[in-house]
Amino acid sequence: MDTLISSDHLVEVVCFCVQWCGSCRTYQPVVEGVATEFEGLAWLRLIDIEDESEVLGDVDVDNFPTLLISRQNDVLFFGPLDPHAATLRQLVHSAVENRLPVVHDAEPCELVRRIAGMTKR
């Protein structure tokens, strides 16, 4: 991972959480730490679904933390994840190395579009 990839191939990782969740609060520094490890290769962001509820639209997130991993408009992962640094690191590394299949599910694809719209504001 010494070579940076173009921004077209940047992996985006969004962690959906809520402030009242103890696991989410504990996981925040883990996500931030992993983000520094993958700087230039992956963009990681935490979204509190109560503060930014418009992002989810009709999508229900019932388990925390829930991750959405994408590259451009391709969803590579969407679901809850054990809040451990090694698990997140391995998943992000797999995404960066193009070892995750594309998920063809309308809900997470729509989430990717809404999040992209948020970042362009």
PELINDA-V554159 format. One record per residue. N is the residue number from 1. RES is the residue in one letter. PHI is phi in whole degrees, 0 to 359 (NA if undefined). PSI is psi as a letter, one per 20 degrees, with the letter a starting at -180 (* if undefined). D_FIRST is the distance of its C-alpha to the first C-alpha in Angstrom with 2 decimals. Layout:
BEGIN
n/res/phi/psi/d_first
N/RES/PHI/PSI/D_FIRST
N/RES/PHI/PSI/D_FIRST
END
This chain:
BEGIN
n/res/phi/psi/d_first
1/M/NA/k/0.00
2/D/286/h/3.78
3/T/268/p/5.49
4/L/284/q/7.21
5/I/257/r/9.08
6/S/293/q/12.83
7/S/297/h/14.71
8/D/296/h/16.29
9/H/253/j/13.25
10/L/297/p/12.63
11/V/273/p/13.10
12/E/254/p/16.14
13/V/239/p/17.09
14/V/244/p/20.72
15/C/254/o/22.41
16/F/273/p/26.16
17/C/211/a/28.26
18/V/221/q/31.65
19/Q/297/h/32.73
20/W/285/i/35.40
21/C/276/o/33.04
22/G/299/g/32.39
23/S/298/h/29.28
24/C/295/g/27.86
25/R/297/h/28.74
26/T/290/h/27.11
27/Y/283/h/23.95
28/Q/306/g/23.54
29/P/294/h/22.12
30/V/294/g/19.75
31/V/299/g/18.41
32/E/296/h/18.29
33/G/293/g/16.43
34/V/294/h/13.69
35/A/301/g/13.66
36/T/291/h/12.92
37/E/293/h/9.91
38/F/251/j/8.41
39/E/306/p/10.26
40/G/90/i/9.85
41/L/249/h/8.20
42/A/217/q/11.14
43/W/252/o/14.67
44/L/248/p/16.59
45/R/217/q/20.36
46/L/260/p/23.30
47/I/235/o/26.48
48/D/280/o/29.77
49/I/289/i/31.67
50/E/275/h/34.98
51/D/283/h/34.19
52/E/234/l/32.55
53/S/297/h/34.49
54/E/296/h/34.75
55/V/296/g/31.12
56/L/287/h/32.01
57/G/59/c/35.18
58/D/269/j/36.66
59/V/283/p/33.61
60/D/265/p/34.37
61/V/246/o/31.86
62/D/255/h/33.70
63/N/242/q/31.12
64/F/236/q/28.90
65/P/282/q/26.09
66/T/246/p/25.40
67/L/248/q/22.04
68/L/236/o/21.54
69/I/242/p/18.15
70/S/216/r/18.21
71/R/226/o/16.71
72/Q/54/c/19.43
73/N/259/j/22.55
74/D/269/p/21.21
75/V/275/p/21.45
76/L/253/h/19.05
77/F/199/p/20.55
78/F/209/o/23.64
79/G/164/r/25.39
80/P/290/q/25.92
81/L/219/p/23.38
82/D/303/p/24.20
83/P/281/m/23.41
84/H/235/p/21.22
85/A/302/g/17.89
86/A/297/h/16.66
87/T/293/g/17.80
88/L/297/g/16.19
89/R/302/g/12.80
90/Q/295/g/13.11
91/L/294/g/14.42
92/V/296/g/11.86
93/H/300/g/9.02
94/S/298/h/11.53
95/A/292/g/12.15
96/V/298/h/8.74
97/E/274/j/8.78
98/N/60/k/12.42
99/R/251/j/14.11
100/L/248/p/16.60
101/P/286/q/19.89
102/V/286/p/21.46
103/V/268/p/24.20
104/H/253/m/27.47
105/D/229/p/29.35
106/A/299/g/31.18
107/E/299/g/30.90
108/P/294/h/27.13
109/C/296/g/27.01
110/E/292/h/29.65
111/L/300/g/27.78
112/V/301/g/24.79
113/R/295/g/27.40
114/R/294/g/29.11
115/I/294/h/26.02
116/A/299/h/25.10
117/G/294/h/28.71
118/M/294/g/28.45
119/T/286/i/25.60
120/K/269/i/27.67
121/R/286/*/30.67
END
